[in-house]
Amino acid sequence: MKPDVTLAELPLRPELVGEQPYGAPQLDVPVRLNVNENPYPPSPAIIAEMAQAVAGIAAEIDRYPDREATALRSNLAAYLGHGLSAANVWAANGSNEVMTHLLGAFAGPGRRVLTFGPTYSMYPEYARNTHSEYVVASRRADYTLDAATVLAAIAEYEPSVVLITTPNNPTGTTTPLGVIREVLSATEVIVVVDEAYQEFARHPEQTALSLLDQFGNLVVSRTMSKAFALAGGRLGYLAANPAIVDACRIIRLPYHLSAQTQAIATVALAHAGEMLAKVDDLRATRDEMLARLPQLGVEVIDSDANFCLFGEFSDRHDVFVRLLERGVLVRETGPAGFLRVSVGTPAETEAFYAALASVLKEIR
């Protein structure tokens, strides 16, 4: 093969031909509100403690990390509560790897993954990369789900794994706990409730974690990237029946979670109260955004997450570009005609409002 071979000339798997790497734009602009990060970094004291923990790990960097991340899983279980232990928790490099482990264990060739759109844009890639068939049933017109919709889709598609995202990305809508309970009562398939944004919900206590002691086919997926402001730490996790955790242990690559990641996440959990201190502020800013955006003359979808979906634009890419020209980066995702904006600091959010007002004046 010639040394300057191109991607198109390589013997790729057929389903990868023409595909592009996933990823939201990473641009150096004044206001970045496109990937739902918590804009408040840890305090200097916590940063120093994280650095000290990593320095301690460096003294043993010639050794492999704890393959089972036992101490970290115990700390995650304590944070979640609900009587969970380390045996109920699995951790990996972001919820992305958690989902890949789950689909590798319970989906795969000849099996089907079902979810409800519009929803998280990485799900089809998880399915593709695990050789799983991916099907999407429609949410209701207001982007919510009821048990009848979910169970009808399960009956139609006969999936091995069902993904229910609440609060949903990119719409921010929640699925009531009663709906999830009704679904679990009527199916034996693996039901993954993706709660990546649960800490931002108006009622975070209404979590599917409360159902784990009743249903052995339930998995609740979480992340430390969002509310914990640990996106750079890459730590996602799930809570489930210990047998499901064991299935993920079969699939995982050896030593998949670095010692540094385990150390940083452990420090963050030890200071959970402080790490989550800005969640209330972000929730309040989100609620303000839900009121302010209609005042600017755009529709906004009610959200329980740290972002809002707004529109509807005849050419959303044009609006995206005009906002970017004003130094504000949002996300082109979700239903046609809509854009998604993350909740930022007060200064970032005001800059977004000003930029959007300017764009709307220009195009209308």
C-alpha positions as CSV (number, residue, x, y, z in Angstrom):
1,M,0.0,0.0,0.0
2,K,1.4,3.4,-0.9
3,P,2.6,5.6,1.9
4,D,0.3,8.5,1.2
5,V,-2.9,6.4,1.2
6,T,-6.1,8.4,1.9
7,L,-8.9,7.4,4.2
8,A,-11.1,6.7,1.2
9,E,-8.6,4.2,0.0
10,L,-8.3,2.2,3.2
11,P,-10.3,-1.0,3.7
12,L,-12.7,0.4,6.2
13,R,-15.7,-1.4,7.6
14,P,-18.5,-0.6,5.1
15,E,-20.6,1.2,7.8
16,L,-17.7,3.6,8.4
17,V,-17.2,4.7,4.8
18,G,-18.1,8.4,4.5
19,E,-18.4,8.9,8.2
20,Q,-16.9,11.9,10.0
21,P,-15.4,11.9,13.6
22,Y,-17.9,13.0,16.2
23,G,-17.4,16.2,18.0
24,A,-18.8,19.7,18.7
25,P,-16.6,22.5,17.4
26,Q,-13.8,23.5,19.8
27,L,-13.2,27.1,18.9
28,D,-11.4,29.8,20.8
29,V,-14.1,32.4,21.2
30,P,-15.1,34.6,24.1
31,V,-18.4,32.8,24.9
32,R,-18.5,29.0,24.6
33,L,-22.0,27.7,25.2
34,N,-22.1,24.7,23.0
35,V,-21.2,21.6,25.0
36,N,-23.2,21.9,28.3
37,E,-20.2,22.3,30.5
38,N,-20.4,23.7,34.0
39,P,-18.6,27.1,33.6
40,Y,-17.4,27.3,37.2
41,P,-14.1,25.5,37.8
42,P,-13.2,24.1,41.2
43,S,-11.9,26.4,43.9
44,P,-8.1,27.0,44.2
45,A,-8.1,24.8,47.3
46,I,-9.7,21.8,45.5
47,I,-7.5,22.4,42.5
48,A,-4.5,22.2,44.8
49,E,-5.8,19.0,46.5
50,M,-6.3,17.4,43.0
51,A,-2.8,18.4,42.0
52,Q,-1.4,16.9,45.3
53,A,-3.4,13.6,44.6
54,V,-2.0,13.4,41.1
55,A,1.5,14.1,42.4
56,G,1.1,11.2,44.8
57,I,0.0,8.9,42.0
58,A,3.0,9.9,39.9
59,A,5.3,8.3,42.5
60,E,3.8,5.0,41.5
61,I,3.1,5.7,37.8
62,D,5.2,2.7,36.9
63,R,2.5,0.5,38.3
64,Y,-0.9,-0.2,36.8
65,P,-3.9,1.5,38.4
66,D,-6.6,-0.3,40.4
67,R,-8.2,-2.3,37.6
68,E,-11.6,-2.4,39.5
69,A,-11.5,1.2,40.7
70,T,-12.9,-0.2,44.0
71,A,-12.4,2.9,46.2
72,L,-13.8,5.2,43.6
73,R,-16.9,3.1,43.1
74,S,-17.5,3.0,46.8
75,N,-17.3,6.8,46.9
76,L,-19.7,7.1,44.0
77,A,-22.1,4.7,45.7
78,A,-22.0,6.8,48.8
79,Y,-22.7,10.0,46.8
80,L,-25.7,8.3,45.1
81,G,-27.2,6.9,48.3
82,H,-30.3,4.6,47.9
83,G,-28.5,1.9,49.7
84,L,-26.0,1.3,46.9
85,S,-22.5,-0.2,47.3
86,A,-19.5,-0.5,45.1
87,A,-21.0,-3.7,43.7
88,N,-23.8,-1.7,42.2
89,V,-21.6,0.9,40.5
90,W,-19.4,0.9,37.4
91,A,-17.1,3.7,36.3
92,A,-15.4,4.5,33.0
93,N,-13.9,7.2,30.8
94,G,-17.0,9.4,30.6
95,S,-20.6,8.1,30.2
96,N,-19.5,7.5,26.5
97,E,-17.4,4.5,27.6
98,V,-20.1,3.4,30.1
99,M,-22.6,3.2,27.2
100,T,-20.1,1.4,25.0
101,H,-19.6,-1.2,27.7
102,L,-23.4,-1.6,28.1
103,L,-24.0,-2.1,24.4
104,G,-20.9,-4.3,24.1
105,A,-22.4,-6.5,26.8
106,F,-26.1,-6.5,25.9
107,A,-26.4,-5.5,22.3
108,G,-24.0,-6.2,19.4
109,P,-24.4,-8.2,16.2
110,G,-28.0,-9.4,15.6
111,R,-29.3,-7.3,18.4
112,R,-31.1,-4.0,18.4
113,V,-30.9,-0.8,20.4
114,L,-34.0,1.4,20.7
115,T,-34.3,5.0,21.7
116,F,-36.6,7.9,21.2
117,G,-35.8,11.0,19.1
118,P,-34.8,13.6,19.0
119,T,-32.2,12.6,21.5
120,Y,-28.4,12.4,22.1
121,S,-26.5,12.4,18.9
122,M,-23.8,10.0,20.1
123,Y,-26.2,7.1,20.6
124,P,-26.1,5.9,16.9
125,E,-22.3,5.9,17.1
126,Y,-22.3,3.8,20.2
127,A,-24.5,1.3,18.3
128,R,-22.4,1.5,15.2
129,N,-19.2,0.9,17.1
130,T,-20.6,-2.2,18.8
131,H,-22.1,-3.6,15.6
132,S,-25.6,-3.1,17.0
133,E,-28.7,-2.2,15.0
134,Y,-30.0,1.2,16.0
135,V,-33.7,2.2,15.8
136,V,-35.4,5.5,16.8
137,A,-39.0,5.8,17.7
138,S,-40.6,9.3,17.9
139,R,-41.3,11.2,21.0
140,R,-44.6,12.9,21.4
141,A,-45.1,16.4,19.8
142,D,-43.9,18.1,23.0
143,Y,-40.8,15.8,23.1
144,T,-42.0,14.0,26.2
145,L,-42.5,10.2,26.6
146,D,-45.3,8.2,28.1
147,A,-45.3,4.5,28.9
148,A,-47.6,3.6,26.0
149,T,-45.2,5.1,23.5
150,V,-42.2,3.3,24.9
151,L,-44.0,-0.1,25.3
152,A,-45.4,0.1,21.8
153,A,-42.0,0.7,20.4
154,I,-40.5,-2.2,22.4
155,A,-43.3,-4.5,21.0
156,E,-42.6,-3.3,17.5
157,Y,-38.8,-3.4,17.4
158,E,-38.0,-6.1,20.0
159,P,-34.8,-4.4,21.2
160,S,-32.2,-5.9,23.5
161,V,-31.5,-2.5,25.0
162,V,-33.7,0.6,25.5
163,L,-32.2,4.1,26.1
164,I,-34.4,6.7,27.8
165,T,-32.7,10.0,28.3
166,T,-34.0,12.2,31.1
167,P,-33.6,15.2,31.1
168,N,-33.3,14.6,27.4
169,N,-30.5,16.0,25.3
170,P,-31.1,18.2,23.3
171,T,-34.6,19.1,24.4
172,G,-34.2,19.2,28.2
173,T,-37.5,17.4,28.7
174,T,-37.9,14.9,31.5
175,T,-39.6,11.5,31.6
176,P,-41.6,11.1,34.9
177,L,-40.5,8.4,37.3
178,G,-44.0,6.8,37.0
179,V,-43.5,6.3,33.3
180,I,-40.1,4.5,33.8
181,R,-41.7,2.3,36.5
182,E,-44.5,1.3,34.2
183,V,-42.1,0.5,31.4
184,L,-39.9,-1.6,33.7
185,S,-43.0,-3.5,35.0
186,A,-43.9,-4.6,31.5
187,T,-40.5,-5.6,30.0
188,E,-37.5,-7.8,30.6
189,V,-35.2,-5.9,28.2
190,I,-32.3,-3.9,29.6
191,V,-33.6,-0.3,30.2
192,V,-30.9,2.3,30.5
193,V,-32.1,5.6,32.0
194,D,-29.5,8.2,31.0
195,E,-29.5,10.8,33.8
196,A,-26.4,12.8,32.7
197,Y,-28.2,16.1,33.6
198,Q,-30.2,14.9,36.6
199,E,-28.6,17.2,39.1
200,F,-29.9,20.2,37.2
201,A,-33.5,19.0,37.2
202,R,-36.1,20.9,39.2
203,H,-36.7,17.8,41.2
204,P,-33.3,15.9,41.2
205,E,-34.6,13.6,43.9
206,Q,-37.1,12.1,41.4
207,T,-34.4,9.7,40.0
208,A,-34.6,6.2,38.6
209,L,-32.0,5.3,41.2
210,S,-35.0,4.8,43.5
211,L,-36.2,1.9,41.4
212,L,-33.0,-0.1,41.4
213,D,-34.1,-2.3,44.3
214,Q,-37.2,-3.3,42.3
215,F,-36.0,-4.0,38.8
216,G,-32.9,-6.1,37.9
217,N,-33.0,-4.9,34.3
218,L,-32.6,-1.2,35.1
219,V,-29.4,0.7,34.5
220,V,-29.0,4.4,35.6
221,S,-26.2,6.2,33.8
222,R,-24.6,9.4,35.3
223,T,-21.6,11.6,34.6
224,M,-19.3,13.9,36.6
225,S,-18.7,16.0,33.5
226,K,-21.7,18.3,33.9
227,A,-22.8,19.2,37.4
228,F,-19.5,18.3,39.0
229,A,-17.6,20.6,36.5
230,L,-15.2,17.7,35.8
231,A,-15.5,17.4,32.0
232,G,-11.8,17.3,31.6
233,G,-11.6,14.5,34.2
234,R,-13.5,12.1,32.0
235,L,-15.5,10.2,34.6
236,G,-18.9,8.6,33.9
237,Y,-20.6,5.8,35.8
238,L,-23.6,3.7,36.1
239,A,-25.7,2.1,38.9
240,A,-27.4,-1.2,38.4
241,N,-27.8,-4.8,39.6
242,P,-24.3,-6.2,40.5
243,A,-24.7,-8.8,37.7
244,I,-24.9,-5.9,35.1
245,V,-21.8,-4.4,36.6
246,D,-20.1,-7.8,36.2
247,A,-21.1,-7.9,32.6
248,C,-19.4,-4.5,32.1
249,R,-16.3,-5.9,33.8
250,I,-16.1,-8.6,31.1
251,I,-16.3,-6.1,28.3
252,R,-13.9,-3.4,29.6
253,L,-10.4,-3.2,28.5
254,P,-7.8,-3.9,31.2
255,Y,-6.9,-0.9,33.3
256,H,-9.4,1.3,31.4
257,L,-9.5,4.0,34.1
258,S,-6.2,5.8,34.8
259,A,-4.9,6.3,38.3
260,Q,-5.0,10.0,37.7
261,T,-8.6,10.0,36.8
262,Q,-9.5,7.9,39.8
263,A,-7.5,10.3,42.1
264,I,-9.1,13.5,40.7
265,A,-12.6,12.1,40.8
266,T,-12.1,10.9,44.4
267,V,-11.1,14.4,45.4
268,A,-14.1,15.8,43.7
269,L,-16.5,13.4,45.4
270,A,-14.9,14.2,48.8
271,H,-15.9,17.9,48.2
272,A,-19.2,17.1,46.5
273,G,-21.0,19.9,48.3
274,E,-18.6,22.5,47.1
275,M,-18.3,21.0,43.6
276,L,-22.1,21.2,43.2
277,A,-22.4,24.6,44.8
278,K,-23.1,26.4,41.6
279,V,-25.8,24.0,40.4
280,D,-28.6,26.1,42.0
281,D,-27.2,29.2,40.3
282,L,-27.1,27.4,36.9
283,R,-30.7,26.1,37.5
284,A,-31.9,29.6,38.2
285,T,-30.1,31.0,35.2
286,R,-31.7,28.2,33.1
287,D,-35.2,29.2,34.4
288,E,-34.4,32.9,33.6
289,M,-33.4,31.8,30.1
290,L,-36.7,30.1,29.6
291,A,-38.4,33.4,30.3
292,R,-35.9,35.7,28.5
293,L,-35.7,33.9,25.2
294,P,-39.5,34.3,24.4
295,Q,-39.1,38.0,25.3
296,L,-36.5,38.2,22.5
297,G,-39.0,36.7,20.1
298,V,-38.0,33.1,19.8
299,E,-39.6,29.8,20.9
300,V,-37.9,27.9,23.7
301,I,-38.5,24.3,24.7
302,D,-39.1,23.8,28.5
303,S,-35.9,22.4,29.9
304,D,-34.9,20.6,33.1
305,A,-31.2,20.5,32.1
306,N,-28.4,23.1,31.9
307,F,-29.2,24.1,28.4
308,C,-32.2,25.3,26.3
309,L,-33.3,24.5,22.8
310,F,-34.5,27.6,20.9
311,G,-35.8,28.6,17.5
312,E,-37.4,28.1,15.2
313,F,-35.3,29.5,12.3
314,S,-35.7,29.0,8.6
315,D,-31.9,28.8,8.4
316,R,-30.4,27.8,11.7
317,H,-26.9,27.6,10.3
318,D,-27.1,31.2,9.3
319,V,-28.1,32.2,12.8
320,F,-25.3,29.9,14.2
321,V,-22.7,31.7,12.1
322,R,-24.0,35.2,12.9
323,L,-23.8,34.4,16.6
324,L,-20.3,33.0,16.1
325,E,-19.3,36.2,14.3
326,R,-20.3,38.0,17.5
327,G,-18.1,35.7,19.6
328,V,-20.8,33.4,20.9
329,L,-20.6,29.6,20.2
330,V,-23.8,27.6,20.5
331,R,-24.7,24.2,19.0
332,E,-26.5,23.1,15.9
333,T,-28.3,20.0,17.0
334,G,-31.8,18.6,17.5
335,P,-34.9,19.3,15.5
336,A,-34.6,21.2,12.3
337,G,-34.7,25.0,12.8
338,F,-33.5,24.9,16.4
339,L,-30.2,25.7,18.2
340,R,-29.1,24.7,21.6
341,V,-27.4,27.0,24.1
342,S,-25.7,26.0,27.3
343,V,-26.3,27.9,30.5
344,G,-23.2,30.0,31.3
345,T,-22.0,32.5,33.8
346,P,-24.1,35.7,34.1
347,A,-21.6,37.5,31.9
348,E,-21.6,34.8,29.3
349,T,-25.4,34.5,29.3
350,E,-25.9,38.3,29.0
351,A,-23.4,38.3,26.1
352,F,-25.5,35.6,24.4
353,Y,-28.7,37.6,24.9
354,A,-27.1,40.7,23.4
355,A,-25.7,38.7,20.4
356,L,-29.0,37.0,19.7
357,A,-31.0,40.2,19.9
358,S,-28.5,41.7,17.4
359,V,-28.9,38.7,15.1
360,L,-32.7,38.7,15.2
361,K,-32.8,42.4,14.4
362,E,-30.5,41.8,11.5
363,I,-32.5,38.9,10.0
364,R,-36.0,40.0,10.6
